[in-house]
Amino acid sequence: MTELAIGQVTDRTGLSVHALRFYEKEGLLVAPVKRDANGRRVYTEQDVEWLLNCTKFRASGMPLATIREFAELVRQGPGNEEKRLDLLREHQDSVHERIAELTDCLALIDRKVEVYEKHVARGTADALWR
């Protein structure tokens, strides 16, 4: 099994050393971080994969509490997949709602850009406040 130093994990995940320690302290990892003979943290490929999942969860707006709950369910092992699925579906619904809202916002911005482009091209400044 390949062991990775904390610096290697930061390179692969984009997380800072501080963030990795925070994730560990907050119980967001699915397995305890091992230590080498010198007491330094060593990570596995599975840790990196999980951390990459966590970064996607966070980027999608998943609260830390939900990630923590999901990680705890994973740590418990098989038998709670329905609970995991419920958490993921709930977050999936939230992400779909955010995408719809952002799509609506983008449509407004696109319309405004088109209006301003026309005004700039004509050299007119009237009605730009709208």
Phi and psi in degrees as GROMACS dihedral restraints (atoms count N, CA, C in turn):
[ dihedral_restraints ]
;  ai    aj    ak    al  type     phi  dphi    fc
    3     4     5     6     1   -75.0    20    10
    4     5     6     7     1   131.2    20    10
    6     7     8     9     1  -106.6    20    10
    7     8     9    10     1   135.2    20    10
    9    10    11    12     1  -116.0    20    10
   10    11    12    13     1   136.5    20    10
   12    13    14    15     1   -77.0    20    10
   13    14    15    16     1   162.3    20    10
   15    16    17    18     1   -58.6    20    10
   16    17    18    19     1   -36.6    20    10
   18    19    20    21     1   -63.9    20    10
   19    20    21    22     1   -38.4    20    10
   21    22    23    24     1   -65.5    20    10
   22    23    24    25     1   -38.0    20    10
   24    25    26    27     1   -69.4    20    10
   25    26    27    28     1   -39.3    20    10
   27    28    29    30     1   -63.3    20    10
   28    29    30    31     1   -38.9    20    10
   30    31    32    33     1   -62.9    20    10
   31    32    33    34     1   -40.8    20    10
   33    34    35    36     1   -80.3    20    10
   34    35    36    37     1   -27.3    20    10
   36    37    38    39     1  -105.0    20    10
   37    38    39    40     1   -21.4    20    10
   39    40    41    42     1    81.5    20    10
   40    41    42    43     1     0.3    20    10
   42    43    44    45     1   -84.3    20    10
   43    44    45    46     1   146.8    20    10
   45    46    47    48     1   -77.8    20    10
   46    47    48    49     1   165.1    20    10
   48    49    50    51     1   -58.4    20    10
   49    50    51    52     1   -42.5    20    10
   51    52    53    54     1   -59.1    20    10
   52    53    54    55     1   -44.4    20    10
   54    55    56    57     1   -64.2    20    10
   55    56    57    58     1   -41.2    20    10
   57    58    59    60     1   -60.5    20    10
   58    59    60    61     1   -44.2    20    10
   60    61    62    63     1   -65.1    20    10
   61    62    63    64     1   -38.9    20    10
   63    64    65    66     1   -61.7    20    10
   64    65    66    67     1   -47.7    20    10
   66    67    68    69     1   -57.3    20    10
   67    68    69    70     1   -42.7    20    10
   69    70    71    72     1   -64.5    20    10
   70    71    72    73     1   -49.1    20    10
   72    73    74    75     1   -61.3    20    10
   73    74    75    76     1   -37.0    20    10
   75    76    77    78     1   -82.9    20    10
   76    77    78    79     1     0.6    20    10
   78    79    80    81     1    73.4    20    10
   79    80    81    82     1    31.8    20    10
   81    82    83    84     1   -92.1    20    10
   82    83    84    85     1    -8.0    20    10
   84    85    86    87     1   -91.4    20    10
   85    86    87    88     1   153.2    20    10
   87    88    89    90     1   -89.0    20    10
   88    89    90    91     1   -10.5    20    10
   90    91    92    93     1  -141.4    20    10
   91    92    93    94     1   148.1    20    10
   93    94    95    96     1   -62.4    20    10
   94    95    96    97     1   142.2    20    10
   96    97    98    99     1   -76.0    20    10
   97    98    99   100     1   128.6    20    10
   99   100   101   102     1   -79.0    20    10
  100   101   102   103     1   163.2    20    10
  102   103   104   105     1  -122.7    20    10
  103   104   105   106     1   146.2    20    10
  105   106   107   108     1   -84.3    20    10
  106   107   108   109     1  -176.2    20    10
  108   109   110   111     1   -60.5    20    10
  109   110   111   112     1   -24.0    20    10
  111   112   113   114     1   -94.2    20    10
  112   113   114   115     1     5.2    20    10
  114   115   116   117     1    83.8    20    10
  115   116   117   118     1     6.1    20    10
  117   118   119   120     1   -83.3    20    10
  118   119   120   121     1   144.9    20    10
  120   121   122   123     1   -63.9    20    10
  121   122   123   124     1   138.7    20    10
  123   124   125   126     1  -130.4    20    10
  124   125   126   127     1   138.3    20    10
  126   127   128   129     1  -116.1    20    10
  127   128   129   130     1   159.9    20    10
  129   130   131   132     1  -108.6    20    10
  130   131   132   133     1   170.1    20    10
  132   133   134   135     1   -59.8    20    10
  133   134   135   136     1   -36.5    20    10
  135   136   137   138     1   -64.6    20    10
  136   137   138   139     1   -37.7    20    10
  138   139   140   141     1   -61.7    20    10
  139   140   141   142     1   -44.4    20    10
  141   142   143   144     1   -62.8    20    10
  142   143   144   145     1   -45.0    20    10
  144   145   146   147     1   -59.0    20    10
  145   146   147   148     1   -45.1    20    10
  147   148   149   150     1   -63.7    20    10
  148   149   150   151     1   -43.4    20    10
  150   151   152   153     1   -62.4    20    10
  151   152   153   154     1   -38.4    20    10
  153   154   155   156     1   -63.9    20    10
  154   155   156   157     1   -38.8    20    10
  156   157   158   159     1   -60.2    20    10
  157   158   159   160     1   -45.7    20    10
  159   160   161   162     1   -60.3    20    10
  160   161   162   163     1   -39.8    20    10
  162   163   164   165     1   -65.3    20    10
  163   164   165   166     1   -36.3    20    10
  165   166   167   168     1   -69.1    20    10
  166   167   168   169     1   -42.4    20    10
  168   169   170   171     1   -57.6    20    10
  169   170   171   172     1   -47.4    20    10
  171   172   173   174     1   -64.5    20    10
  172   173   174   175     1   -43.8    20    10
  174   175   176   177     1   -61.8    20    10
  175   176   177   178     1   -27.5    20    10
  177   178   179   180     1   -86.8    20    10
  178   179   180   181     1     0.4    20    10
  180   181   182   183     1    93.7    20    10
  181   182   183   184     1     8.7    20    10
  183   184   185   186     1   -67.4    20    10
  184   185   186   187     1   127.4    20    10
  186   187   188   189     1   -64.8    20    10
  187   188   189   190     1   150.6    20    10
  189   190   191   192     1   -57.3    20    10
  190   191   192   193     1   -37.0    20    10
  192   193   194   195     1   -61.0    20    10
  193   194   195   196     1   -37.6    20    10
  195   196   197   198     1   -70.5    20    10
  196   197   198   199     1   -41.5    20    10
  198   199   200   201     1   -61.5    20    10
  199   200   201   202     1   -42.9    20    10
  201   202   203   204     1   -60.7    20    10
  202   203   204   205     1   -45.0    20    10
  204   205   206   207     1   -63.7    20    10
  205   206   207   208     1   -42.6    20    10
  207   208   209   210     1   -62.8    20    10
  208   209   210   211     1   -44.8    20    10
  210   211   212   213     1   -60.9    20    10
  211   212   213   214     1   -40.9    20    10
  213   214   215   216     1   -62.5    20    10
  214   215   216   217     1   -41.2    20    10
  216   217   218   219     1   -63.4    20    10
  217   218   219   220     1   -40.6    20    10
  219   220   221   222     1   -64.5    20    10
  220   221   222   223     1   -42.7    20    10
  222   223   224   225     1   -60.1    20    10
  223   224   225   226     1   -33.0    20    10
  225   226   227   228     1   -69.4    20    10
  226   227   228   229     1   -19.3    20    10
  228   229   230   231     1    89.2    20    10
  229   230   231   232     1  -167.9    20    10
  231   232   233   234     1   -60.2    20    10
  232   233   234   235     1   154.5    20    10
  234   235   236   237     1   112.5    20    10
  235   236   237   238     1   -10.9    20    10
  237   238   239   240     1  -122.8    20    10
  238   239   240   241     1    25.4    20    10
  240   241   242   243     1   -60.5    20    10
  241   242   243   244     1   -32.6    20    10
  243   244   245   246     1   -64.3    20    10
  244   245   246   247     1   -39.0    20    10
  246   247   248   249     1   -65.9    20    10
  247   248   249   250     1   -41.5    20    10
  249   250   251   252     1   -61.2    20    10
  250   251   252   253     1   -44.6    20    10
  252   253   254   255     1   -61.6    20    10
  253   254   255   256     1   -41.3    20    10
  255   256   257   258     1   -60.0    20    10
  256   257   258   259     1   -44.6    20    10
  258   259   260   261     1   -60.4    20    10
  259   260   261   262     1   -45.5    20    10
  261   262   263   264     1   -67.1    20    10
  262   263   264   265     1   -40.4    20    10
  264   265   266   267     1   -65.0    20    10
  265   266   267   268     1   -40.4    20    10
  267   268   269   270     1   -61.5    20    10
  268   269   270   271     1   -43.9    20    10
  270   271   272   273     1   -69.7    20    10
  271   272   273   274     1   -37.2    20    10
  273   274   275   276     1   -58.0    20    10
  274   275   276   277     1   -44.2    20    10
  276   277   278   279     1   -60.5    20    10
  277   278   279   280     1   -42.8    20    10
  279   280   281   282     1   -61.9    20    10
  280   281   282   283     1   -43.1    20    10
  282   283   284   285     1   -65.1    20    10
  283   284   285   286     1   -41.8    20    10
  285   286   287   288     1   -60.7    20    10
  286   287   288   289     1   -40.5    20    10
  288   289   290   291     1   -63.5    20    10
  289   290   291   292     1   -43.0    20    10
  291   292   293   294     1   -64.4    20    10
  292   293   294   295     1   -40.2    20    10
  294   295   296   297     1   -63.1    20    10
  295   296   297   298     1   -42.9    20    10
  297   298   299   300     1   -61.9    20    10
  298   299   300   301     1   -43.8    20    10
  300   301   302   303     1   -63.4    20    10
  301   302   303   304     1   -45.3    20    10
  303   304   305   306     1   -66.2    20    10
  304   305   306   307     1   -34.7    20    10
  306   307   308   309     1   -63.2    20    10
  307   308   309   310     1   -41.9    20    10
  309   310   311   312     1   -63.8    20    10
  310   311   312   313     1   -44.0    20    10
  312   313   314   315     1   -61.2    20    10
  313   314   315   316     1   -43.0    20    10
  315   316   317   318     1   -63.9    20    10
  316   317   318   319     1   -37.8    20    10
  318   319   320   321     1   -61.3    20    10
  319   320   321   322     1   -42.3    20    10
  321   322   323   324     1   -62.4    20    10
  322   323   324   325     1   -46.6    20    10
  324   325   326   327     1   -61.6    20    10
  325   326   327   328     1   -42.9    20    10
  327   328   329   330     1   -58.6    20    10
  328   329   330   331     1   -43.9    20    10
  330   331   332   333     1   -63.0    20    10
  331   332   333   334     1   -43.1    20    10
  333   334   335   336     1   -65.6    20    10
  334   335   336   337     1   -40.0    20    10
  336   337   338   339     1   -60.9    20    10
  337   338   339   340     1   -43.6    20    10
  339   340   341   342     1   -61.3    20    10
  340   341   342   343     1   -44.4    20    10
  342   343   344   345     1   -61.7    20    10
  343   344   345   346     1   -48.1    20    10
  345   346   347   348     1   -65.7    20    10
  346   347   348   349     1   -37.2    20    10
  348   349   350   351     1   -61.5    20    10
  349   350   351   352     1   -41.2    20    10
  351   352   353   354     1   -65.0    20    10
  352   353   354   355     1   -43.7    20    10
  354   355   356   357     1   -64.6    20    10
  355   356   357   358     1   -42.8    20    10
  357   358   359   360     1   -64.4    20    10
  358   359   360   361     1   -41.6    20    10
  360   361   362   363     1   -64.2    20    10
  361   362   363   364     1   -35.5    20    10
  363   364   365   366     1   -85.7    20    10
  364   365   366   367     1   -14.6    20    10
  366   367   368   369     1    77.1    20    10
  367   368   369   370     1    22.1    20    10
  369   370   371   372     1  -103.1    20    10
  370   371   372   373     1   152.9    20    10
  372   373   374   375     1  -125.7    20    10
  373   374   375   376     1     0.6    20    10
  375   376   377   378     1   -71.7    20    10
  376   377   378   379     1   147.2    20    10
  378   379   380   381     1    64.5    20    10
  379   380   381   382     1    18.3    20    10
  381   382   383   384     1   -73.7    20    10
  382   383   384   385     1   -16.9    20    10
  384   385   386   387     1   -74.5    20    10
  385   386   387   388     1   -13.0    20    10
